[in-house]
Amino acid sequence: TGQINVAIMLPFMLNHPEDVKNSLYTEYYQGFLLAVDSVRKQGANINIYAYDTNNSKNRVNQIINSPEFKNMDLIIGPVNLTNWLILQKKTT
């Protein structure tokens, strides 16, 4: 089978002090990776592209305008409605 390119866009906020909300997104991502590993063991060829949105409209625009983003088969996130609407407008 072919490759499946998956983008996951979460506000990891890696440049900010750690708080409970940031930790929840990290835990979500870890669970996501466990699920991907399980699917890979069944033979799927999945490439993961993780993006830290920083919960920022500017960062989301940078991500979705990057050349590699045009090759995504599946996009997970962003979690913020404003950022999701930016993504929706660019991908429909």
Summary of the structure (lengths in Angstrom):
residues: 92
radius of gyration: 13.7
end to end distance: 26.2
largest distance: 41.5
contacts: 233
relative contact order: 0.26
helix: 50%
strand: 21%
